Amino acid sequence: MSVDFKSIVGNAELKKRMSRDISDGTLSHAYIIEGPKGSGRHTFAYNVAAALACTSNDSVPCGKCRNCQRIFSGKSPDVITVGLEEDKVTMGVETVREVRDSMVMAPSDFDYKVYVIENTDVMTPQAQNAFLLSLEEPPQYVLFLLLCENSTSLLETVRSRAPSLRLEHLDDAEVEDYVIDHDARATLLETEDEEVFKTIIHAADGRIGRALELLDERPRRALLEERQIAQKILSLFLSPNRAEVLGIASTLGNKRVDVIRYLTVVEYAIRDLIVLKKAENAHLCFYLDKEEAQELSTRFTSVSLMSIYDAISDAILDLEANANVKLTVLNMMQKAGLI
């Protein structure tokens, strides 16, 4: 039997590490699995749980045996997913207590009882301190898989008790191959509008989950709208037109969350132009066509790009701090030298 996680795309070193720990019997009682939303944290966690329960004599997890199917379908009583309560933005002590109380019950079907704890980066400090008791002396059959975007948001005392596994950034080709093989909508969209298809693959930024989300019409439409507005704003930095510059505020709208969303996309684009000044082979977040982006970057000085980037970043921070939307946009345009 070999533990190989064949269904996980990329992440060779991470898979090698977990395969070794499982095969050698050196499994830690807890692991932090970190990566941005859509990067495959849940998929990896359930694959680890399945690898521990798989009955295949060949490659595990096989995804086909009864144990694997129960885990991947969310029907195993021994794989417990713990998330935020409805309408909550943080995870409190009460949730941790419920986990601790349930740990005393031995697994029903498998050798391990696996807790997949979502959003651990929004666990309150009090909850994290309470969770330390469970992390320090869990029953031998308990495995904690702590999912978060960035482990630095966790207390050092928590991080020191669980090895951190960060999911790798996949390249566009890997993401494209996966969605084409696993979702008929991808093939249909590629046939109907290849440019839009390439756009959503690139916008997924190495995250298969995000690419699959963008195959839905509503998030795809929102993405294309963001990019259209970003391109309009970017064009004004090249050829300022007073009437159009003053119209930016109406283009962005009055909804704080939307303005932040649009400005974040513009920030990504400016970031691309800045990094291309320093490295021709830099990974681009916004532009699909590297030659186009390189040509565009030559039309700005590094100083002007940094000035624009800082103006946009400051505006986003101010909006997140509840500043007036129209005044913030006006201030951003002044800082960026548009007016």
DOMILUM-410486 format. One line per 3 residues: number of its first residue (from 0); for each residue x, y, z of N, C-alpha, C. Coordinates in steps of 0.2 Angstrom, whole numbers. Each point is the difference from the previous one (the first is absolute). Layout:
<pts>
NUM> X,Y,Z,X,Y,Z,X,Y,Z ~ ...
</pts>
This chain:
<pts>
0> 4,-6,0,-4,6,0,4,6,0 ~ -1,5,-4,3,6,0,-4,6,1 ~ 2,5,4,-4,6,1,2,5,-5
3> -4,2,-5,3,4,-5,-5,6,-2 ~ -6,1,3,-4,5,-1,0,2,-8 ~ -2,-5,-4,0,2,-7,-5,5,-2
6> -5,1,3,-6,4,-2,2,7,2 ~ 5,2,4,2,6,1,5,3,-5 ~ -2,6,-3,4,3,-5,6,4,3
9> 6,-1,-3,6,3,2,2,-2,7 ~ 3,5,4,1,-1,7,5,-6,1 ~ 5,-1,-4,4,-6,1,3,-1,7
12> 3,5,2,4,0,6,-5,-1,6 ~ -6,3,0,-5,-1,5,-3,-7,0 ~ -1,-3,-6,-2,-6,0,5,-5,2
15> 6,1,-1,6,-4,2,0,0,7 ~ 0,6,3,0,0,8,-6,-4,3 ~ -6,1,-2,-5,-4,3,0,-7,-1
18> 2,-2,-6,1,-7,-2,5,-3,5 ~ 6,3,1,5,-3,4,-3,0,8 ~ -3,5,2,-3,0,7,-5,-6,1
21> -4,-1,-5,-5,-5,1,3,-7,-1 ~ 5,-1,-5,3,-7,-1,5,-2,5 ~ 3,5,3,5,-1,5,-3,0,7
24> -6,1,1,-3,1,7,2,5,4 ~ 2,6,-3,2,6,3,-4,6,0 ~ -7,-2,-1,-5,5,-1,0,4,6
27> 0,7,-1,-1,4,6,-8,0,2 ~ -1,2,6,-7,1,2,-4,5,-3 ~ 4,5,-3,-4,6,-3,5,3,-5
30> -4,3,-6,4,3,-5,-4,6,-2 ~ 4,6,-1,-3,6,-3,0,-1,-8 ~ -6,1,-3,0,0,-7,-2,7,-2
33> 5,3,-3,-2,7,-2,1,2,-7 ~ -4,5,-2,0,2,-7,-6,4,-1 ~ -1,4,-6,-5,4,-1,-7,-3,-2
36> -5,3,1,-7,-3,-2,0,-3,-7 ~ -2,-6,0,0,-3,-7,6,-4,-2 ~ 5,0,5,7,-3,-2,0,-8,1
39> -5,-3,3,-1,-7,1,1,-2,7 ~ -1,4,5,2,-2,7,-5,-5,2 ~ -6,0,-1,-5,-5,2,1,-6,-4
42> 2,0,-6,1,-6,-4,6,-4,2 ~ 5,4,2,6,-3,3,-2,-3,7 ~ -3,3,4,-2,-3,7,-4,-6,-1
45> -5,0,-5,-4,-6,0,4,-6,-3 ~ 5,2,-5,4,-5,-2,5,-3,5 ~ 2,4,5,4,-3,5,-4,-5,4
48> -6,2,2,-5,-4,4,-1,-6,-4 ~ -1,0,-6,-2,-6,-4,6,-5,-1 ~ 6,3,0,6,-4,0,1,-4,6
51> -2,3,5,0,-4,7,-5,-6,0 ~ -5,1,-4,-6,-5,1,-1,-5,-6 ~ 4,2,-6,-1,-4,-6,2,-7,1
54> -4,-4,-3,1,-7,0,4,-3,-6 ~ 2,4,-5,3,-2,-6,7,-3,2 ~ 2,-5,-4,6,-3,1,6,2,-5
57> -3,5,-4,5,3,-5,1,7,2 ~ -3,5,-3,1,7,1,-5,3,4 ~ 2,4,5,-5,3,5,1,8,0
60> -5,3,1,-7,-2,0,-3,-2,-7 ~ -3,-5,0,-3,-2,-7,-6,3,-2 ~ -4,3,4,-6,4,-1,-5,-5,-2
63> 1,-6,0,-5,-5,-3,-3,-5,6 ~ 4,-1,5,-2,-5,5,-6,3,4 ~ -3,-4,4,-6,3,4,2,5,5
66> 6,-1,3,3,5,5,1,7,-4 ~ 3,0,-6,2,6,-3,-7,4,-2 ~ -4,-4,-3,-6,3,-2,-4,3,5
69> 0,-3,6,-4,3,6,3,6,2 ~ 7,0,0,4,7,2,-1,5,-5 ~ 1,-1,-6,-1,5,-5,-7,2,-1
72> -5,-4,2,-7,3,-1,-3,3,7 ~ 5,0,5,-2,3,6,-4,-4,4 ~ 0,-6,0,-5,-5,3,4,-4,6
75> 6,2,1,4,-4,5,-1,3,7 ~ -2,-3,5,-1,3,7,7,1,3 ~ 5,-3,-3,7,1,3,4,6,-3
78> -3,3,-5,3,6,-3,-5,6,1 ~ 2,4,5,-4,5,2,2,7,-2 ~ -4,4,-4,2,6,-2,-3,6,4
81> 4,4,3,-2,5,5,1,7,-4 ~ -5,4,0,1,6,-3,-3,6,4 ~ -1,6,-3,-3,5,3,-8,-1,1
84> -2,2,5,-7,0,1,-3,6,-4 ~ -7,-2,-2,-3,5,-5,0,7,3 ~ 1,5,-4,0,7,2,6,2,5
87> 5,-4,0,5,1,5,7,2,-5 ~ 4,4,3,6,2,-4,6,-2,3 ~ -1,-3,7,6,-3,3,-2,-7,3
90> 4,-4,2,-1,-6,3,2,1,7 ~ -5,-2,5,1,2,7,1,-7,4 ~ 1,1,6,2,-5,5,-5,-5,0
93> -7,1,-1,-5,-5,0,1,-5,-5 ~ 2,2,-6,1,-5,-5,6,-5,2 ~ 5,3,3,6,-4,2,-2,-5,6
96> -4,2,4,-3,-4,5,-4,-6,-2 ~ -4,1,-6,-4,-5,-3,5,-5,-3 ~ 5,2,-3,5,-4,-3,3,-5,6
99> 2,4,5,4,-4,5,-5,-5,4 ~ -6,2,0,-5,-5,3,-1,-6,-4 ~ 0,1,-7,-1,-6,-4,6,-4,-1
102> 6,2,2,6,-4,-1,0,-6,4 ~ -4,0,6,1,-6,4,-3,-6,-3 ~ -5,1,-5,-3,-6,-4,5,-3,-5
105> 2,-6,1,4,-3,-5,-3,0,-7 ~ 4,-1,-5,-3,0,-7,-4,-6,-1 ~ -5,0,-4,-5,-5,-1,2,-5,-5
108> 3,2,-6,2,-5,-5,7,0,-2 ~ 4,5,1,7,0,-2,5,0,6 ~ 6,0,-1,5,1,5,1,7,3
111> -2,5,-4,1,7,1,-7,3,1 ~ 0,5,4,-5,5,0,3,7,-2 ~ -2,2,-6,3,6,-3,-4,6,0
114> 2,5,3,-3,7,1,3,4,-6 ~ -5,2,-4,2,5,-5,-3,7,2 ~ 5,4,3,-3,6,3,2,6,-5
117> -6,3,-3,1,5,-4,1,7,3 ~ 2,5,-4,1,7,2,3,1,7 ~ 6,-4,1,3,0,7,3,7,0
120> 1,4,-5,3,6,0,-4,6,3 ~ -7,-2,1,-5,4,3,-2,-2,7 ~ 4,-5,2,-1,-2,7,2,5,5
123> -4,2,5,2,5,4,6,-2,5 ~ 4,5,2,6,-2,4,-2,-5,6 ~ -6,2,3,-3,-4,6,-1,-7,-3
126> -3,-1,-6,-2,-6,-2,7,-4,-2 ~ 5,3,-2,6,-3,-2,4,-3,7 ~ -1,4,5,3,-2,6,-4,-6,3
129> -6,0,-1,-4,-5,3,1,-7,-5 ~ 2,1,-6,1,-5,-4,7,-3,1 ~ 4,3,3,7,-2,2,0,-7,4
132> -5,0,5,-1,-6,4,-1,-6,-4 ~ -4,1,-6,-2,-6,-4,7,-2,-4 ~ 3,6,-3,6,-1,-4,6,-4,4
135> 0,2,7,6,-3,3,-1,-7,2 ~ -6,-2,2,-1,-7,2,-6,-3,-3 ~ 0,-1,-7,-6,-3,-3,0,-8,1
138> -6,-3,0,0,-7,0,4,-3,-6 ~ 3,-6,0,5,-2,-5,-4,-1,-7 ~ -6,0,0,-4,-1,-6,-2,6,-3
141> 1,6,3,-2,6,-3,5,3,-5 ~ -2,3,-5,4,4,-5,-3,6,-1 ~ 3,6,1,-3,7,-2,4,2,-6
144> -5,2,-5,3,4,-6,-3,7,0 ~ 4,5,2,-2,7,1,1,4,-7 ~ -6,2,-2,0,3,-7,0,8,1
147> 5,3,-3,0,7,0,3,3,-6 ~ -1,7,-1,4,3,-6,7,2,2 ~ 1,2,6,7,1,2,1,-2,7
150> 5,-4,1,1,-2,7,3,5,5 ~ 2,6,-3,3,5,4,-6,3,5 ~ -6,-1,-2,-6,3,4,-1,-5,6
153> 3,-5,0,0,-5,6,5,2,5 ~ -2,-1,7,5,1,5,6,-5,-1 ~ 6,3,2,6,-4,0,-1,-7,3
156> -3,1,6,-1,-7,4,-4,-5,-4 ~ -4,2,-4,-4,-5,-5,4,-2,-5 ~ 4,5,-4,4,-2,-5,6,-5,2
159> 2,1,6,6,-4,2,-2,-8,2 ~ -7,-1,0,-2,-7,1,-3,-3,-6 ~ 0,3,-6,-2,-3,-6,4,2,-6
162> 3,-5,-4,4,2,-6,-5,4,-5 ~ 3,5,-3,-4,3,-5,2,-2,-7 ~ -6,-1,-4,1,-3,-7,-3,5,-4
165> 3,4,-4,-2,5,-5,-1,-3,-7 ~ -7,1,-2,-1,-3,-7,3,5,-5 ~ 3,-3,-5,4,3,-5,-5,4,-5
168> 3,5,-3,-3,4,-6,1,-5,-6 ~ -6,-1,-3,0,-4,-6,1,4,-6 ~ 3,-2,-6,0,4,-6,-7,0,-3
171> -1,4,-5,-6,1,-4,-2,-7,-3 ~ 6,-3,-3,-1,-6,-4,-3,-6,5 ~ 2,0,6,-2,-5,4,-7,1,2
174> -2,6,1,-7,2,2,-5,-2,-6 ~ 3,2,-6,-4,-1,-6,-1,-7,-1 ~ 5,-4,0,-1,-7,-1,-5,-4,5
177> 0,3,6,-4,-3,5,-7,1,-1 ~ -2,7,-2,-7,2,-1,-3,-3,-6 ~ 4,-1,-5,-2,-3,-6,-2,-7,1
180> 5,-4,4,-2,-7,1,-5,-1,5 ~ -2,5,4,-5,-2,5,-6,4,0 ~ -1,5,-5,-6,4,0,-2,1,-7
183> -6,-2,-2,-2,1,-7,-1,7,-2 ~ -1,4,5,-1,7,-1,6,4,-3 ~ 6,-3,2,6,3,-2,1,-1,-8
186> -1,-6,-2,0,-2,-7,-4,4,-4 ~ -6,1,2,-5,4,-3,2,7,-1 ~ 2,3,6,2,7,0,6,1,-5
189> 5,-5,0,6,1,-4,-2,0,-7 ~ -5,-4,-2,-2,0,-7,-4,6,-2 ~ -4,3,5,-4,6,-2,4,6,0
192> 4,1,5,4,6,1,7,-1,3 ~ 5,-2,-4,6,-2,3,3,6,4 ~ -1,6,-2,4,5,3,-3,1,7
195> -7,-1,1,-3,1,7,3,-6,4 ~ 0,-6,-3,2,-6,3,8,1,3 ~ 4,2,-5,7,2,3,0,5,5
198> -4,5,0,-1,5,5,-1,-3,7 ~ -5,-4,0,-2,-3,7,5,-5,2 ~ 4,-3,-4,5,-5,2,6,4,3
201> 1,6,-3,6,4,2,-2,4,7 ~ -7,2,0,-2,3,6,-1,-4,6 ~ 0,-7,-1,0,-5,5,6,1,4
204> 6,2,-3,6,1,3,2,-7,4 ~ 0,-5,-4,3,-6,2,-4,-4,5 ~ -7,2,1,-4,-3,4,-6,-4,-4
207> 0,-6,1,-5,-4,-4,-7,1,2 ~ -1,1,7,-6,2,3,-3,6,-3 ~ 4,5,-1,-2,7,-2,-2,-1,-8
210> 4,-4,-3,-2,-1,-7,-7,-3,-1 ~ -1,-5,4,-7,-3,0,-5,4,1 ~ 1,5,5,-5,5,2,-1,4,-5
213> 5,2,-4,-1,5,-6,-3,-3,-6 ~ -1,-6,0,-4,-3,-5,-7,1,0 ~ -3,2,7,-6,2,1,-1,7,-4
216> -6,2,-2,-1,6,-4,0,6,4 ~ -2,0,6,-1,6,4,7,2,2 ~ 5,-4,3,6,2,2,5,2,-6
219> -2,-4,-6,4,2,-6,-2,7,-2 ~ -6,1,0,-2,7,-2,3,5,4 ~ 0,-1,7,3,5,4,7,1,-1
222> 4,-5,-2,7,0,-1,1,4,-6 ~ -4,-1,-6,1,3,-6,-1,8,1 ~ -5,1,4,-2,7,2,6,4,3
225> 3,-4,5,5,3,4,6,2,-5 ~ 1,-5,-4,6,1,-5,-1,6,-5 ~ -7,0,-2,-1,6,-5,1,7,4
228> -3,0,6,1,6,4,7,2,1 ~ 4,-5,2,7,1,1,4,2,-6 ~ -2,-3,-6,3,2,-6,-1,8,-2
231> -7,2,2,-2,7,-1,4,4,4 ~ 1,-1,6,4,4,5,7,0,-2 ~ 3,-6,-2,7,0,-2,2,4,-6
234> -5,1,-5,1,4,-6,0,7,2 ~ -3,2,5,0,7,2,7,2,3 ~ 4,-5,3,6,2,2,5,1,-6
237> -1,-3,-5,4,2,-6,-2,6,-4 ~ -7,1,-1,-2,6,-3,-6,3,4 ~ 2,4,5,-5,3,4,-5,5,-4
240> -6,-1,1,-5,4,-3,-5,2,6 ~ 0,7,1,-3,3,6,-7,-3,1 ~ -4,0,-5,-7,-2,0,0,-7,2
243> 4,-4,-3,0,-7,2,2,-2,7 ~ 6,4,2,2,-1,7,-5,2,5 ~ -3,6,-1,-5,2,5,-6,-5,0
246> -1,-4,-6,-5,-5,0,2,-7,3 ~ 6,0,3,2,-7,3,-5,-1,6 ~ -1,5,4,-4,-1,6,-7,-4,-2
249> -3,3,-5,-7,-3,-2,2,-7,-3 ~ 5,-1,-4,2,-7,-2,1,-5,5 ~ 3,2,6,1,-5,5,-6,-1,4
252> -5,5,0,-6,0,4,1,2,7 ~ -5,-1,4,0,2,7,0,-6,5 ~ 0,-6,-2,0,-5,5,7,-2,2
255> 2,1,6,7,-1,3,3,-6,-3 ~ -4,-6,1,3,-7,-1,2,0,-8 ~ -4,3,-4,1,0,-7,6,4,-2
258> 1,6,3,5,4,-2,7,-3,3 ~ 0,-3,5,6,-4,3,1,-5,-5 ~ -5,-4,-2,1,-5,-5,4,2,-7
261> -3,6,-2,3,2,-7,7,3,1 ~ 1,4,6,7,2,1,5,-5,1 ~ -2,-5,3,4,-6,1,3,-3,-6
264> -5,0,-5,2,-3,-7,5,5,-3 ~ -1,7,0,4,5,-3,7,-1,4 ~ 0,-1,6,6,-1,4,4,-6,-3
267> -3,-5,-1,3,-6,-3,4,2,-7 ~ -4,3,-4,3,2,-6,6,5,1 ~ 0,5,4,5,4,1,6,-4,3
270> -1,-5,4,5,-4,3,3,-4,-5 ~ -3,-2,-5,3,-4,-6,5,5,-4 ~ -2,6,-1,4,5,-4,6,1,5
273> 0,0,6,5,2,4,5,-6,0 ~ -2,-6,1,4,-6,0,4,-1,-6 ~ -4,2,-6,3,-1,-6,6,5,-1
276> 0,5,3,6,5,0,6,-4,3 ~ -1,-5,4,6,-3,4,2,-7,-3 ~ -6,-3,-2,2,-7,-3,-5,-2,-5
279> 3,-1,-6,-4,-2,-6,-4,-6,1 ~ 2,-5,4,-4,-6,0,-4,0,7 ~ -2,6,2,-4,0,6,-7,-3,-1
282> -3,-3,5,-6,-3,0,-5,6,0 ~ -5,0,-5,-5,6,-1,-7,-2,3 ~ -3,4,4,-6,-1,3,-6,2,-4
285> 1,6,-4,-5,3,-4,0,-2,-7 ~ 6,2,-3,1,-1,-8,1,-7,-2 ~ -4,-2,-5,1,-6,-4,6,0,-4
288> 1,6,-4,5,1,-5,6,3,3 ~ 5,-4,1,6,3,3,3,6,-4 ~ 0,-1,-7,3,5,-4,-4,6,0
291> -6,0,0,-4,6,1,1,3,6 ~ 1,-3,6,1,3,6,7,3,0 ~ 5,-4,-3,7,3,0,0,7,-4
294> -3,0,-5,-1,6,-4,-3,6,4 ~ -5,-2,3,-4,5,4,5,3,6 ~ 4,-5,3,4,2,6,5,5,-3
297> 2,0,-6,6,4,-2,-3,7,-1 ~ -7,1,0,-3,7,-1,-1,3,7 ~ 3,-3,5,0,3,7,7,0,3
300> 1,5,4,6,-1,4,-1,-4,6 ~ 5,-3,3,-1,-4,6,-3,5,6 ~ 2,6,0,-2,5,5,-8,1,0
303> -2,1,-7,-7,1,-1,-4,-6,2 ~ 2,-6,-2,-4,-6,2,0,-1,7 ~ 5,1,4,0,0,7,-5,5,3
306> 0,6,-3,-4,5,3,-8,-2,-1 ~ -1,-3,-6,-7,-2,-2,-2,-6,5 ~ 5,-4,1,-2,-6,4,-1,2,7
309> 4,4,3,-1,3,7,-7,3,0 ~ -1,4,-5,-7,4,1,-6,-5,0 ~ 1,-5,-4,-6,-5,0,0,-4,6
312> 6,-2,3,0,-4,6,-2,4,6 ~ 2,6,0,-3,4,6,-7,1,-1 ~ -3,1,-6,-7,0,-1,-4,-6,3
315> 3,-6,-2,-3,-6,2,0,0,8 ~ 5,1,3,1,0,7,-5,5,3 ~ -1,6,-2,-4,5,2,-8,-2,0
318> -1,-3,-6,-7,-3,-1,-2,-6,5 ~ 5,-4,1,-1,-5,5,-1,2,7 ~ 3,6,1,-1,4,7,-6,4,0
321> -4,-1,-5,-7,4,0,1,7,-2 ~ 5,2,-4,0,7,-2,-5,1,-6 ~ -2,7,0,-5,2,-5,2,-3,-7
324> -4,-3,-4,2,-3,-7,2,5,-5 ~ -4,5,-1,1,5,-5,6,4,2 ~ 1,2,6,6,4,2,6,-4,-1
327> 0,-6,2,6,-5,-1,2,0,-7 ~ -5,-1,-4,2,-1,-7,3,6,-3 ~ -3,6,2,3,7,-2,7,1,2
330> 1,-2,7,7,0,2,5,-4,-3 ~ -3,-6,-2,4,-5,-4,3,3,-6 ~ -5,3,-4,1,3,-6,6,5,0
333> -1,4,5,5,6,2,7,-3,1 ~ 0,-5,4,7,-3,2,3,-3,-6 ~ -5,-3,-4,3,-4,-6,2,5,-6
336> -2,7,1,2,5,-5,-5,0,-6 ~ -6,-2,1,-5,0,-5,-3,7,0 ~ 0,3,6,-3,7,0,4,4,4
</pts>
